[in-house]
Amino acid sequence: MRLSIRHTTRYRFDQPVVHALQRLRLVPKQTQGQEILDWSMEYENAREELQFEDQHHNTTTLVSVEQGTREVTITCRGRVDTHDHAGVIGQHAGHLPLWSFLTQSKLTRPGPGMRKFIGEMRKSDADRLEMLHELSRAILGRVEYTIGATHPGTSAEESFAARAGVCQDHAHIFIGSARAMDIPARYVSGYLMMNDRVEQDATHAWAEAYVEGLGWVGFDVSNGISPDTRYVRVATGRDYRDAAPVTGISFGNTTQVLEVDVAVEQQQVQQ
């Protein structure tokens, strides 16, 4: 499937900026199941300073905000060809060893509620792949998808206890649970084309777990499936903080208001 993507991020500041830097992870990965045909990034009131590949093979761009500005716009456009591999990405590659994805982070670490939940999951006699699918279903059954119930700093345990969250929270709960069962797991940020509309609410997030013989396999807990041709992988990491599309710092008494517009649609391929 050929997907056309437009992603606009707009920062508004209540005071003129003295100095600000933004770290962007907005370039899709060239991995099994997707080919990047073209991709561009445009900036208003900001300029690109540096682009590099981080420890997770994420293309990372640093941009500086023009002094005195009160609004910054970052616009990404591109086309990606995707192929359905039932969520299988393949064997591990990267600068970090596989065991590093067994270590819990502040956002994934299970508390009492998750530990009890994980203990019940351990009783499954299914094979590892089926157990992970069962884990995904159990999380969705426990934690209802609820917009506005959490924020980027909400931990897996907090969302689990509240029984509410969004895709980021579902991914963190899955990752924390898998790691507690000695299964390497990581966070994925990217795009999902919804079948009923072009304009999307935001970027999407899901999880990947490492299964012997298959390698990394994706699990979108929020939608109850493994990623297919509607998904585009952009960044991966140990949790949201490693794969967040945009993060930054600013100096001065400024408050930021963030707006995001995402459009993903299928494009016809000329034969």
C-alpha angles and dihedrals in degrees: 000000000000113000126195114206134192118181121180123185118188125189119195120192124201090215132034110275118251094189133339139169127197126200113208130196098180105125114099119237122251097229141135108304099024138065121193108224097179137340133180137178125205127191134204116198091356137078135209114253105173142355124199143151114256129212091279094052090254115150102237124194126194116205129182122218118232112253114255096019123131099194135043126187125193116188124189124190132176152124127248131187112215133193130196114246095158090258094303113140097174139229123356119272131165146082094289124072119244092248091064088073091063093067117097122231131205090266097047104034111122120234129195096294096049093043090057090047092049091049090058091048091055089068091071114114093197122114118268097265093049090044090056091050088049089050091053092051093047092052092050089048091052103037115048118215102249122168113223096017093109142020134219092274095052112119126225091249092051093051092044091052091048091048088223138091147115135259093290091055094046089052093049092049091049092047094047091048094047093049090050086057091051094256117133110238137175142187124251128198122192147106134305124194108220113215096226102049147019098219110074128203093234143313115308135236135202140156138253127206128194115243120186111246093018105049120209115008125188126231122187100196094182092060098031096236143093114256116275135177092307092067129086119192114218110162138002134196148141090283142338094296092063094049106031110140094225131014129160153153131232134191123217133046095303133140118205127219113193125205123182129191119186127181123182123175139161116256123207115247116225113231 
